[in-house]
């Protein structure tokens, strides 16, 4: 096994680039649905299909046929389905529209669900301090949701639901990693995601306008870049160092949402986000020490 040199600055920059890409993608997706009338399921299908086309040369280069060899095809299918449901719930939240600042903060609850799921379903030992951090994170997400306010709407829970299904996806990746290669994980995700998205988009299928096509092509390419830069980040530096830089996606998405839609997050976002981010950082820190 070849060990990559630890280049913290390079890895951090790749991770920040990933966050920048997703900030543009999320804002564009909300614009496509709310301003251009394109259904969120259709956005998901075209965007991920375009991304797949851009990544196809990389897939072939990394050894497509070898990666397809598996004895656990059924679990791969279920794993990708969990990811697709998370994607569609996320796009539905943006199309509703849930303000980007709120949506991106709430989707960061995924590590909390992973902690709970790892204890309940994978039999992993979770310390009292990690359970405490999980509770703090849940309280932070409740502050962001503010269900006690009169203007609360159930649609605000869509990002939390997306986080829940992405947590199931992460737990299945952990489970499959005992026997499956990283290449197999990536290849099956990219190959199966387009058919699943097409099936969901079919009832609302529509041909995008010329302007919408430009945005879809740009964001599809940017989605491929985001996935590639994420891989480069983990190849450049230790995962324990890189992971906290993923949290820059919150201010980047807040800025993008303000720039395009004029969203101004209330003070409660920063209190709730501080608790949520603190809990996430603690859980990530304890993950590497176990």
CORRA-V977974 format. One record per backbone hydrogen bond with DSSP energy under -1.0 kcal/mol. CO is the residue of the C=O (numbers start at 0). NH is the residue of the N-H. Records with the same first field share a line. If there is no record, write none. Layout:
CO=NH + NH
This chain:
6=10
7=11
8=12
9=13
10=14
11=15
12=16
13=17
14=18
15=19
16=20
17=21
18=22
19=23
20=24
21=25
22=26
23=27
24=28
25=29
26=30
27=31
28=32
29=33
30=34 + 35
31=37
38=42
39=43
40=44
41=45
42=46
43=47
44=48
45=49
46=50
47=51
48=52
49=53
50=54
51=55
54=58
55=59
56=60
57=61
59=62
62=66
63=67
65=68
71=75
72=76
73=77
74=78
75=79
76=80
77=81
78=82
79=83
80=84
81=85
82=86
83=87
84=88
85=89
86=90
87=91
88=92
89=93
90=94
91=95
92=97
98=102
99=103
100=104
101=105
102=106
105=108
106=109
108=111 + 112
109=113
110=114
111=115
112=116
113=117
114=118
115=119
116=120
117=123
126=130
127=131
128=132
129=133
130=134
131=135
132=136
133=137
134=138
135=139
136=140
137=141
138=142
139=143
140=144
141=145
145=148
148=151
152=155
153=156
154=157
156=160
157=161
158=162
159=163
160=164
161=165
162=166
163=167
164=168
165=169
166=170
167=171
168=172
169=173
170=174
171=175
172=176
175=178 + 179
180=184
181=185
182=186
183=187
184=188
185=189
186=190
187=191
188=192
191=195
192=196
193=197
194=198
195=199
196=200
197=201
200=203
201=204
208=212
209=213
210=214
211=215
212=216
213=217
214=218
215=219
216=220
217=221
218=222
219=223
220=224
221=225
222=226
223=227
224=228
225=229
226=230
227=231
228=232
229=233
230=234
231=235
232=236
235=6
237=241
238=242
241=244
242=245
243=246
244=247
245=248
246=249
247=251
248=252
249=253
250=254
251=255
252=256
253=257
254=258
255=259
256=260 + 262
265=268
266=270
267=271
268=272
269=273
270=274
271=275
272=276
273=277
274=278
275=279
276=280
277=281
278=282
279=283
280=284
281=285
282=286
283=287
